[in-house]
């Protein structure tokens, strides 16, 4: 039996444990856990770890070519490390909470990669231009800029502390030489503009070199100011601040294909914003009941359709998806389609509702399918089939017997994300023990890979890993009882057109590339 109650800072899931006669409280929260800084002087002065913490920043791999015969179409098993950024901590005890990665996102071209952390910082990586022509070093990214996006705040009216943690980052399609991105914490969304400057004006008539006004009596002649070259400087400036739009915690933002609007979702409402208007938004979904005691589900994620600006989908804690059409009404309180898989009564358990909660939803690049992640599975839904998913993949089914202990340590509430590759033929998601899974939709093959210190060595090839539940174990097998649940990969991102992936493992960012085929055909 589950019941949603209104708390002072978020919604709390109160689960009545009938067998024990106790109550257990777990928060509904956004996906958690980057790297923390870089060896270059940031544009905004921040405190970061020492330079030696990033000695692996520019790992370049000169790997010999291999035949692709007999390999997966996307060579899933021969991913290699391109870069590993962050501090290599052996356990969670040495990790600072504010350094944990909370979101990872490629821009639309894949040339830039943005990461946000629990300390409210955004770090942007840029792909090295020379690496594009080197088949085996195409995944080389270096720090481009870093800035403080959000600061901790305090709501004096509600006596509530607002964390600086970056919940989501979304890039806007590039319209000119500048780049733009949206970042959000629990309450406030900000629009940032990233520009480059490699020239500076000199020779002003009324200002000296320091920018101070001259004494007019000393100006005896007029000169034409000139632009002189300077070291490249990346400037990040806040263009818009969208505040006071949400009462509850923002869990997702999505940019519309019209490039003029975006939506933001919290636990109970979804708002539509115009990128040029900060003082008002339009509420397009509101599932808050008149009596909060009647609350049975919350919104967990939402996303716009990649091609049709009137369509969007949102997921719920009950495992359902609702596709809405904004042409139907201003308030989309009635969905156009409801995607829900009937529950098998034989699999019904105390934890059924918790593990069925959808933590992430992503449209495919084609717009034909939707990818969802719940606690144990990833599912592919066809927009034309509402009754059940067309594909279901088990991520870590060996944990089904461990649900009780996972509930006790709150791991059962972890929010894993999922990602498509550029051709929608492979899907990726994270797991525990720094494992991440890939599933080839065409061949039905899958692989478990690990992001670890060992895999960050030069020329290292990622070897498939296998979790053993019982019986005889092979040499490299890992027992399910030895999995480290403090090491979890919640956030992943796939380059929009190439086989380059970014994996966030606690306070480390791993960038892998396909050893053979970096271009998708």
N, C-alpha and C positions, 0 to 999 in steps of 0.2 A: 504494500500500500504506500503510495507516495502522495505528498501534498506540498504545494508550493506556497510559501509564506513570504510576506514582504519583510525584509530586514532593513537595517539602517543604512547599510552600504551596498548590498546586493541581494539577489534572491538566494535563499538558502533552501537546499533540498533536504527536507526532513523525512527520513526513512524510518518507519516504525518497525523495529526488529522484533517481531512477535515471539520468536523463539527465545530471545534473551530478555525480552521485556525492557529493552533499552531504546534510546534514541541516538542516532548518529547524524551529525550535521556535516554537509559538504557543500562548498560554494560552487555556484555556477560561474565559471570564470572563462576568460578568453584563453586561447592557446598561450602557453608560457614560453619559456626560454627562447651573443655574438661576441663576437670578438669585441675587444674594447680598446679601440684606438689604433694608432699606427705610428711609424717612425718619422713621419713628416710633421712639420709644424702645422697644426690645424688652423683654419681661417678663424674659428672661434676658439679662444683659449680654453682648453679643457684639461682635466687631470687624467692621464692615461698610464698604463703600465710601462715599464722601462723598455728601451729599444730592443734589448736582447730577447724579449718575449716574442718578437716578430722576426726572428732570424730565418724562419722558414717562409717568409712572405713571398720571395721570388723564386720558388722552386721551379726549375725548368727541366722537363724530362725529354731526353733524347732517346726515344724508344725505337728500335728497329721495326720495320714494317712486317706485318704478318699476313698470311693468307686468311681471307674471310670465309673460306670454304667450310661448311659445316657449322658455322656460327649463327647465332640469332641475327635477324635482320638489323637489329640495333646493337649487336655485340654487347649484350648486357653483362656478360661474364668477364669482359676484358676492359672494364673501366679502370683508368689510372688516375692517380692524384696529380692535379695541376698546381694547386696551391692549398696551403693549410695555414690559417691565420688565427692567432689567438694564443692563449697560454695552455700548455699541455699539463693539466692537473691530473694527478693519478686518481683522485677521488673528489667527491663533492665538498669535502671539508676545506679544500684550498680554493674554492670558487667563491668570488664575491657576488652577492645576489644581484647587484646592479649591472654586472657584466654578462649576465645570461641573455642569450639571443631570444628575442620574442617575435621576430618576423623577418622574412627573407623574400625579396621580390626583384626579378629581372624587369628591365624596361622593355618596350615593345620591339626594339631592335636587338636586344641582348647585349648591347655595348656597355651598358651600365647595370650594376647590381647594387641594390640598396639593402641594408640591414638595420634593424632597430633593436635596442636592448631594453632591459628593465630599468636602466638608469636614465631613460628618456633621450638617448643619443641616437643619431642616424649617421651611419658611415656608408659612403658611396664608393664603390670600386669601379674602375674603368678598365675595359679590355685593352691590352697592349696592341696598338695598330700593327706592329711588325709580326705579331703572333698569328695573324690571319693567314699569312702565306707559309707558315710552318705547320705542316700537317699534324705533327705530334706535340705541338706546344700551343694549340689554339685556345686552350683554356686558361691562359695567363691573365690574371686580373691584378691590378695594383690599386692602392688607395688613391682616390681622386679628391675626396673632400669629406669632412666630418663636421657635424654641428650638433648643438643641443636643441632638440626639437621641443621638448616639454620639460617643465619643472614641476616638482611636487607642489600641490596647492591644498588649501583647506577651505571647506565649505562651512562658514561660521553659522549659517542658518540651520543646517542639518547636523552640525558638529561632526563632519565627515571629512576624512583625509582622502585626497584624490592623488593616486599614484602617478608618477611620471612615466611609467612603463609604456612603451610604444606597442599598441595592440595590432595595428595594421599599417602597411605602407602600400600605396597604389600610385603608379606612374600615369601621367597624362600623356596622350599621344603628342609627339613633338611637332610644334607648329612653326618654329623658327630656330635660331641658333641656340636659344636657351632651352633648358629642360625644366619640367615642372613635376612635382609629386605631392601627394596628399599623405599626411601622417596623422594618426589619432591615438590618444590615450583613452581613458574611460569616458571622458566628457567632452573634450575639445578637439576639433579637427582643424588642421592648419594646412594651408597651401604654400609651398615653398618654390622659389625660382632659383635655378642654378645656372650661373653664367660664368664665362671666362673673360679675363682681361689680361692682355699681354702688351698693351701700350698705355702710356700715361701722358697727359698734356703738360707741356712746359712752356715758359716764356710769357706768363700772364703779365699784363701791364699794371694791374692794381694789387696783385698778390705776390708774396715772396715764395721761396721754395717750400716753406713750411705751411703755406696756405693762409698766412696772416695778411691783413690789409697793410699796404705800404702807406707811408706818409706821402700825400699827394704832392707836396713841395719837392720831393726827391725824384718824382717822375719827370724826366726831361725829354724823353722820346717815346714814340709808340712802336711796338713790335707785334708781329703776327705770331700767336701761339702755335706751337708745333707738337705733333705726337711723336714720342720717342719710345722705342721698344723697352720692355721690362720683363722680368721673370714672370712666367705664367701664374696668374692668381685666379683661383676659383672662388667666386663669391656666392654665398647662399643667403637669400633675403626672404623674409616672410611676406607674402603678397596678400593673403587673406587669413582671417581667423574666424572660424565658424563655431561659435559658442552658444550655450544655453538652448541647445536643440534637443537634449536628451536628459530625461530624469534618471534613467537606468544606465548601466554600463554598455558602452558601444563595443560590439563584438566584430563588426565587419563594415567595410566601405567598398563601394564598387562604382567605377566610372562608366557612364553611359556611352554608347557608341556614337551619340550625337556630339560628343566632345564639349557639350555645354553644361550638362548636369551630372550629378552623381547622387548616390543614395547612401545613407548610413543607417545601420540597424542596431538596436539595443535589445534587451530581453523581451520587451513587449511591443515596441513600435519600430516602424521604418519610416524615415523621413527622406524627402526628395529636395535636394539643394541645387541652386544655380551657382555656377562657379564664380559669378561676378557679384552675387548678393549674399551678404553675411548676416543680415539682421532678421531674416525670416526663412523658414523652410515649410514645405507642404507635407503633412502627414498622410502617407499613402497606405499604411497598414497599422492597425491598432487592435491588438488582441487582449487588451487589459479588460477584465470583467468588471462589472459594477461592484461586485463584492469580491475582494481579493481571496476570500476563503474558497471561491469557486475556481481559482486558477489551477489548471491542470497541465499546462505546457508553456514553454517559453521559446522564443526565436533564438536559434543558435548560429545561423549564418545566412547570408543573402548574396545574390549576384545578378547583374544585368546580363541579358542575352548578348552575345558578342556582335550580332548583326542587326537585330530588331530592337530599336530603342524603346519600344512600348512594352516589351516583355521582361519580366524578372522572376526569379525563383527565390524562395526562402525555405529553410529547413527548420524543424522543430525538435524539441527534446523527446518527442514521442516517436521519432524515426520517420516522419512523413515529410513530403515535399509538396509545396504549393506553387504552381505556376500562375502568375497574375498578369493581366493585360490592362495597362493604364488607360486604354481607349474605352474600356467598359464603364468605368466610373472614376471619379476623383479619389474616392476612398476605396481601395481594393479589399473590402471586407469579405467579398465573395471571390474565391479563387476561380480561375478558368479550368484548371486541372489539378487533381489531387493524386499524388504518387505515393502509394502505401503498399507494403507487402504484408499479406495476412500472416499472423503469427501462428507457428506450429504449436498446438496445445501440448504436444509431447515434450517440447523444449522449454516450456514455461517454468520459470524459477523466480526466486526472490529478487534476482538481479536483472531480470529480462528488460525492464523499462530503462534501467540505467545504461546497459550496454547497447541498447537500440537507439539511443540518442545520437543524432547526426551531428558530428563536430565540424564538418566542412563540406561544402558543395561547390563544384566547379563545372561550368559549361565546357564542352569540347570546343576546339578551335573552329570546327565546322558548324557548331550550333545544333547539331542533331542529337547529341547525347549529353547526359549529366553524370558526373562522377561524385559519389558521396562516400564519406568515411564515418563509420561508427567505431565502437571500441574494438571489435574483433574482425571486422570485414571492410572491404571496399566494394562498392557496387556501381555498375554502369546501368543507367536508365535511358531508354529510348523515349524521346518526347512524345511519341505516338502510342506508347504503351504505359498505361497507368497502373495496371494490376500487379506487376512484379518487375524486378530488374531483369535486364537481358543477360547480365553477367554478374556473378558474385565470386569474389576471391577471398579466401581465408588468409588473414595477415598473420595472426599468431593464435591459431585455434588451440594450441597446447596450453594456453592460459585459462581455458574454460574451467579446468579443475582447480584453478588457483584464485577464482573470483572472490572467495571469502577473505583470503589474506590480502588481496589487492584492494578490497573494500576497506579493510581495517587500516591500511596505510594510505588510503585516499588515492592510490594510483588509478583506480577504476574511473575517476573523474577526469583523467588526462584527456586533452583535446588534440588529437592528431590531425594533421592536414594531409592533403593528397594533391597530386599534380599529373597533368597530361604531358606527353612529349609533343613535339611540333606537328607530328602527323596523326596524332590521336591513336596510335597503334600500341603504345606502351603506357602504363600508368605506374606511378611511384607513390609510396607512402612510408612513414617511419614506424619504428617499433622500439622495444626496450633493448638494453645492452649495447646501445649505439648501432643497432641493426637498422637497415632500411630494405624494403622489399620492392622488387620490380616485377611486373606481370606483362608478358607479351600477349596481346589480345588475339593475334593471328595464329601463333604456334601453340598458345596455351601453356607455354613454358614460363617458369618463374624462377627467381633467384633471390637469395638473402645475402646481402653484403654488409660489411662493417666499416664504419668510419672510426678509425683508431690511430693512435700514435704510430703503430707499426706500418699502417698503410700510407703514412705521409712521407715515407722514405723515398728518395729519388728512384725513378723507374719502377716503383712498386705497382704491381697489378693486383686489383681487388679479387680475392679468391672467394668463391661462394662459401657460405657458412651454413651449418645445419644444426638445428636444435633437436636433441634427443629426449624423448619423454620417458622411455624406459627400455629395459633390455640391454643388448650389447651395443656398445658405442664404438664408432670408428675413431681413429686417431684425432681428427680435428673437430669432432662433434662436441657440442656444448650441452650439458645437462640443463633442463629447464629449471632445476633447483639452484643452479649457479648463476642464473641471469641477474644482472645488476639493474634493478628497477629505478635507481637514481640517475642512470645514464639513459636518456631517452631522446629520440629524434622526433620532435613534434613538428618542425618546420622544414620544408623542402621547396625547391624551385627548379624548374627546368627551362633552359634557354628556349626561346620561342621557335627557333629554326634549326638548331644544331644539338648534337649530343653532348651538351655540357650541363652539369647539374650542380646545384649548391645545396649543401647539407649543413644544417645548424645543429651542432651537438654541444649542448650546454653553453659554454663560453667560447667555443671554437667554431670556425666556419671552414668547412672543407669544400673545395671545388674540384670536381672530377670531370674528366673528358673521356670520350670514346677513344680507345687506343688506335683503332683502324679507321673507322668511318665517322668523321666528325660532321659530315654533311648528311642531311636526311634526303632520301630520294623518294 
